[in-house]
């Protein structure tokens, strides 16, 4: 696999609430913890904590907006995450093809042995 996997990035993306927050920010543009909490079944404080995790791994960036912070998705970092996912998927596809080949070889061997 040529693209290294960033475990912190995937740990952040692994949470369903954070994925939903990214979806909301992509669909609606920059938002605050308050605006995001209106669309989520969690408190504003929980949204703030989730945003801090996303900010720490670079998936979102905050800009001051009055008393709040307005968050936007970092599309370059999101593209990096997509590339990592594609690389992991390709690696697993190759592993599964090897397993299938081994299983088919074993099956042919058994069929040949039983037929003899």
N, C-alpha and C positions, 0 to 999 in steps of 0.2 A: 504494500500500500504506500503510495507516494505522498499522500497528504496526511500529516500527523494529526492525531485526534486530540483535541483540547478537552480534557475531562471536565474542567471547570465550566467551560462553555456548555457542554452537554448535560452537566448536572443542572445548570440554570434552565436550559430548554426542557429538561425532563419533567418539570412541574407543569401540570395542566393549566393552572391559573396563569402562570407566566406566559405559556403559549397563547392563551386567550388574550392576554394583555398585548402581546406582540401583534396578534391578528387585529385587535381593535385599533392599535396605533397605525398599522399599515392601511387599514380601511378608512379611518377617519382623520389621519394626520396627527400631529403632535397633540398631547393631552397631559393633563395634570393627574395627580393621585385622586383628587376629588372627582374629576370627570370620568376617570376610569372606574372608580368605585361605584358609580351610578349604574354601570353596566355589568357589574360582577357581584356574586353572592358573598363577598367578603368586605370587611371594614376598610375605611380609608387608610387606617394604620397598617393593615395587612398589605394593602396595595403598595404603600410606601416601602415596606420591607421587601416586597417582591421586586419593585423598581430598583431598589438599591442593589439587589443581586444581579439584575439584568445590566445595570450600569457598571458594576464591578467587572463583568466579563466583556463589556464593550458593546453589548447588543442594543442598548439605548444610551442616549446622551441627554443631559438635562441642561436647560437654560433657565435662568431666573425669569419669572413672570409675576411681578408684584410680590406678594407674600408666598407664592407657591413656585414650584419648578415645573416647567413644561418639558415633557419627555418626547423624544422622537427616536425612531428606529435608525440604527446605523446600518444602512443597506450593504455596505462593504463587509461588515462583520457578519451580517445575515448570509451574504453570498458565501463567505468563508465556511459558515456552518453547513450550508447546502452542499458545498464541495466535499466537506468531511463526511457528510451522510452518504453522498454518492460513492465515495471511496470505500467506506465501510460496507455499503451494499454490494459493490463489485467484489470486494474480498470475500464476503459470505457467499455470493453467487459462485465464485470459483471453488470455494470449499465444498459447497453442495454438489457441484458437478463432479468433483473428485469422489465424494461419498457415493454418488449415484453410480459412477464408473466402477468403484470397488464392489458395490452391491450387485451390479449386473455381472461382473466377473465371477463373483462367488456363486450367483444363480446359474450361470452357464456351466461352471465347474460341477455343481451338484447335478444338473440335468445330464451332463456328459457321464458322470459317475453312475447315476441311476440307470441310464440307458445301456450301460455296458454289461 
